[in-house]
Amino acid sequence: VKEIKDNMELTNALITGVRSSKGELLHYYYSVNGIKYEGDYQLYIGYNNANSLVNYYFPVVYSKKHPKKRKVLIHPFDFEKYNIRYPDSILWVKNLILENEH
């Protein structure tokens, strides 16, 4: 977290798939300087709800020194941790999370 906060850059990650594994794992990728990075984000909102996020873009903060160090911002707590306002364009996701989180 400290490395990202000290060297923070922002881009967008595309959610490309979801699978169940002690909650739902959202698979995503993002690119920095033409290099593609991939990862998973765990969320506990049910498979069908998580699947509704596929093919949507979400902000990702990363370290400009080490772009592999990143955090996709989906949950309201993620935005708070990095002191970033929750975007109006994805408020429907915030509501989905708060109504279905378990």
BELSULVEN-V914284 format. One record per helix or strand of 2 or more residues. SS is the DSSP state (h for helix, s for strand). FROM is the first residue (numbers start at 0). TO is the last residue. If there is no record, write none. Layout:
SS:FROM:TO
SS:FROM:TO
This chain:
h:1:5
s:7:19
s:23:31
s:34:42
h:46:50
s:56:62
s:69:71
h:75:80
h:87:99
